[in-house]
């Protein structure tokens, strides 16, 4: 599928965002359907990991003495490991499918814009899976960037303390470096924000994909920044908050949070070092025994908002794909003019 086939007259960034909403709303069902297993499969996988662990531990504590558990610890651990294998497999499978659909959604959007209908989802997913090696390399590079850069201030703080530099100097330096690092990471994220689109539409290696993303965003930096900011606020904050508010009004959060409450209750009933550890880490602000209902509701709502944000991935993909098409259009018209 050639993205050059959707070249149009150049559009301003607000029109692109508006059109991305139109494309998404018009095709919300076919674009959301491939997200269901990748998202809810992970939720199911985690449930199938925590559930057996919870019930086996509960059963063991009720039917065996502490001395018997210690004596047969390896057998106990082996039973838990075997019981969580199905959940772990489902989680890993769903997580990989989410990574694949993050790219294949771009191909689906191109198909919808061109013909208005989609083929089998496997058609688009297989295009990505055929380039698994390059895609994994791309993901590893992006992950290293987003992990290593934020760690720099803390690593320098450790070195500062080791060198005997004063606590005040190190603290101020860490604050300044953290601010600089945050700004740097935001800028780098903008430059690399079209990596998935380029990987989807062009047969380039991981390094070439990142370089091209930087090159084309460099000429459209502020347009890309505006789009990333608006789409990020809408999909990552505004809509999840509105969805949470809807649950609050329906008064169903306490019911939906029951599995979280059961798991937290289990933590409370385990040896005190767990609850003591949580209290120490939170500097006493979290007292699990006293606030178990609140903690369970917060855990559910956090999970709920993550799920909503992930379900909105097609909307963000629409915006970035249309921005990529517009950049191609601008390049085409510029070369045609000169």
C-alpha positions in Angstrom: 0.0 0.0 0.0 1.5 3.3 -1.2 0.9 6.3 1.1 1.6 8.6 -1.9 -1.9 7.6 -3.2 -3.5 9.8 -0.5 -1.6 13.0 -1.3 -3.9 16.0 -1.2 -3.6 19.7 -0.8 -1.6 20.7 2.3 -3.7 21.2 5.4 -3.1 23.2 8.6 -2.6 21.2 11.8 -6.0 21.9 13.3 -7.7 20.6 10.2 -5.6 17.4 10.4 -6.7 16.9 14.1 -10.3 17.6 13.2 -10.2 15.2 10.3 -8.5 12.5 12.4 -11.6 12.7 14.7 -13.9 12.3 11.8 -12.0 9.3 10.4 -11.9 7.7 13.8 -15.6 8.3 14.7 -16.7 7.1 11.3 -14.6 3.9 11.6 -14.7 3.5 15.4 -15.8 -0.2 15.4 -13.4 -1.6 12.8 -10.5 0.4 14.3 -11.4 -0.6 17.9 -12.0 -4.3 17.2 -8.3 -5.3 16.7 -7.5 -3.6 20.0 -9.8 -5.8 22.1 -7.6 -8.9 22.5 -4.3 -7.0 22.9 -5.8 -4.9 25.7 -8.2 -7.2 27.5 -6.0 -10.2 26.9 -3.4 -8.5 29.1 -6.0 -7.8 31.7 -7.1 -11.4 31.5 -3.5 -12.7 31.7 -2.8 -10.6 34.8 -6.0 -12.0 36.3 -5.0 -15.5 35.5 -1.6 -14.9 37.2 -2.9 -13.2 40.3 -6.0 -15.3 40.7 -4.3 -18.8 41.0 -1.6 -17.3 43.2 -4.2 -15.9 45.5 -6.3 -19.0 45.8 -3.4 -21.4 46.1 -1.8 -19.3 48.8 -5.1 -19.0 50.6 -5.6 -22.8 50.4 -2.1 -23.5 51.6 -2.4 -21.2 54.6 -5.7 -22.8 55.6 -4.7 -26.4 55.3 -1.0 -26.5 56.1 1.0 -25.3 59.0 3.8 -22.7 58.6 6.4 -25.5 59.3 4.9 -27.7 56.6 4.9 -24.8 54.1 8.5 -24.0 54.8 9.5 -27.7 54.5 7.8 -28.0 51.1 8.5 -24.4 49.9 10.0 -25.5 46.5 6.9 -27.7 45.8 4.6 -24.9 46.8 6.5 -22.5 44.5 6.5 -25.0 41.6 2.7 -25.4 41.9 2.3 -21.6 41.7 4.6 -21.4 38.7 2.7 -24.1 36.8 -0.7 -22.5 37.7 0.3 -19.1 36.3 1.8 -20.4 33.0 -1.5 -20.0 31.0 -2.0 -16.5 32.3 1.6 -15.6 31.5 1.3 -17.0 28.0 -1.9 -15.0 27.4 -0.4 -11.8 28.8 2.8 -12.1 26.6 0.7 -13.0 23.5 -1.6 -10.0 24.1 1.3 -7.6 24.8 3.0 -8.6 21.5 -0.2 -8.2 19.6 -0.6 -4.7 21.0 2.9 -3.9 19.8 2.0 -5.2 16.3 -1.3 -3.4 16.1 0.4 -0.2 17.1 2.0 -0.3 13.6 -0.7 -2.2 11.6 -3.3 0.4 12.6 -1.5 2.9 10.3 -2.0 0.4 7.4 -5.7 0.0 8.3 -6.2 3.8 8.3 -4.6 4.2 4.9 -6.9 1.4 3.6 -9.9 3.1 5.1 -9.0 6.5 3.6 -8.4 4.9 0.2 -11.2 2.4 -0.1 -13.4 2.9 2.9 -13.3 -0.8 4.0 -10.8 -3.2 5.6 -9.6 -6.6 4.6 -8.8 -9.3 7.3 -6.9 -7.9 10.2 -4.3 -10.6 9.7 -3.5 -9.0 6.4 -2.2 -5.9 8.1 -0.7 -7.6 11.1 1.3 -10.0 8.9 2.9 -7.1 7.1 4.4 -6.1 10.5 5.2 -9.6 11.6 7.2 -10.3 8.4 9.6 -7.5 9.7 9.7 -8.7 13.2 13.5 -8.4 13.5 13.6 -4.8 12.4 10.6 -4.0 14.6 12.1 -5.5 17.7 15.3 -3.5 17.1 13.2 -0.3 16.7 11.3 -1.0 20.0 14.5 -1.8 21.8 16.1 1.5 20.7 13.0 3.5 21.7 12.8 1.7 25.0 16.4 2.4 25.8 15.9 6.1 25.0 12.9 6.4 27.3 14.6 4.5 30.1 18.2 5.7 30.0 17.6 9.4 29.7 15.3 9.7 32.7 17.9 7.7 34.8 20.7 10.2 34.1 19.9 12.6 37.0 19.6 9.8 39.5 22.8 8.2 38.4 24.6 11.5 38.7 23.1 11.9 42.2 24.6 8.5 43.2 28.0 9.5 41.8 27.7 12.9 43.6 27.0 11.2 47.0 29.8 8.7 46.4 32.2 11.6 45.7 31.2 13.2 49.0 29.4 16.3 47.5 27.1 18.0 49.9 23.4 16.9 50.1 22.1 20.3 49.2 24.3 20.7 46.1 23.3 17.2 44.9 19.6 17.8 45.5 19.6 21.1 43.6 21.6 19.6 40.8 19.2 16.7 40.5 16.2 19.0 40.3 17.8 21.1 37.6 19.0 18.0 35.7 15.6 16.4 36.0 13.9 19.5 34.5 16.5 19.5 31.6 16.1 15.8 31.1 12.3 16.1 31.0 12.5 18.8 28.3 15.0 16.8 26.4 12.9 13.7 26.5 9.9 15.6 25.3 11.8 17.1 22.4 13.3 13.7 21.4 9.8 12.1 21.7 8.4 14.7 19.2 11.3 14.0 16.8 10.7 10.3 16.9 6.9 10.5 17.0 6.4 9.5 13.4 8.6 6.4 13.7 5.6 4.0 13.7 4.1 5.6 10.6 7.4 5.5 8.7 8.0 1.9 9.7 4.5 1.0 8.5 4.6 2.7 5.2 8.3 2.5 4.2 10.6 -0.6 4.0 13.3 0.9 6.1 15.6 -0.5 8.9 15.1 0.6 12.5 18.0 3.1 12.4 16.8 4.5 9.0 13.3 4.8 10.4 14.4 6.8 13.4 16.6 9.0 11.2 13.8 9.7 8.7 11.4 10.5 11.5 13.9 13.1 12.9 14.4 14.6 9.4 10.8 15.1 8.5 9.8 16.3 11.9 12.7 18.7 11.9 10.9 20.7 9.2 7.5 20.3 11.0 8.5 20.4 14.6 5.9 22.9 16.0 3.1 21.4 14.0 4.0 18.0 15.3 4.3 19.3 18.9 0.9 20.9 18.7 -0.7 17.7 17.4 1.1 15.6 20.0 0.0 17.9 22.8 -3.6 18.1 21.8 -4.0 14.4 21.0 -2.1 13.5 24.2 -4.4 15.6 26.4 -7.6 14.3 24.8 -6.7 10.6 24.7 -4.5 10.5 27.9 -6.4 12.8 30.2 -9.7 14.3 29.0 -11.6 11.3 27.8 -10.3 8.9 30.6 -11.4 11.5 33.2 -14.9 11.8 31.6 -15.1 8.0 31.5 -14.2 7.9 35.2 -16.8 10.6 36.0 -19.4 8.4 34.2 -18.6 5.5 36.5 -18.8 7.8 39.5 -22.3 8.9 38.5 -23.4 5.3 37.9 -22.1 4.4 41.4 -20.6 1.1 40.3 -16.9 1.7 41.2 -17.2 -0.2 44.6 -18.6 -3.2 42.8 -16.0 -3.2 40.0 -13.2 -2.8 42.5 -14.0 -5.9 44.4 -11.2 -8.1 42.9 -8.7 -5.4 43.8 -10.1 -5.2 47.3 -9.8 -9.0 47.7 -6.2 -8.9 46.6 -5.3 -6.0 48.9 -7.1 -7.7 51.7 -4.9 -10.7 51.2 -1.8 -8.4 51.4 -3.1 -7.1 54.7 -3.5 -10.6 56.1 0.0 -11.6 55.1 3.0 -11.1 57.5 3.4 -7.5 58.6 6.6 -6.8 56.7 4.5 -6.2 53.5 2.2 -3.6 54.9 5.0 -2.1 56.9 7.1 -1.9 53.7 4.2 -0.1 51.9 3.8 2.3 54.8 7.6 3.1 54.9 7.8 3.6 51.1 4.8 6.0 51.3 6.2 7.7 54.4 3.1 6.7 56.3 0.7 8.3 53.8 -0.6 4.9 52.8 -2.0 2.7 55.7 -3.3 -0.3 53.8 -5.4 -1.7 56.6 -7.2 1.6 57.3 -7.7 2.6 53.6 -8.2 -0.7 51.8 -11.4 0.4 50.2 -9.9 3.7 48.9 -6.7 1.8 47.7 -8.9 -0.8 45.9 -10.9 2.0 44.1 -7.7 3.8 43.2 -6.2 0.7 41.8 -9.3 -0.1 39.7 -9.6 3.5 38.4 -5.9 3.6 37.4 -6.4 0.3 35.5 -9.6 1.6 34.0 -8.0 4.8 32.7 -5.1 2.9 31.2 -7.5 0.6 29.4 -9.5 3.6 28.1 -6.3 5.3 26.9 -5.1 2.2 25.1 -8.6 1.8 23.4 -8.1 5.3 22.1 -4.8 4.4 20.4 -6.6 4.3 16.9 -7.5 7.9 17.4 -3.9 9.0 18.0 -2.8 6.8 15.1 -5.3 8.5 12.8 -3.8 11.9 13.8 -0.2 10.9 13.3 -1.0 9.1 10.0 -2.8 12.1 8.6 0.1 14.3 9.7 2.5 12.0 7.9 0.3 12.1 4.7 0.2 15.9 4.9 4.0 16.1 5.2 4.2 13.9 2.1 1.7 16.2 0.4 3.7 19.3 1.2 6.9 17.7 -0.1 5.2 16.6 -3.3 3.7 20.1 -4.0 7.0 21.8 -3.1 8.9 19.6 -5.5 6.3 20.0 -8.2 6.5 23.8 -7.8 10.2 24.0 -8.1 
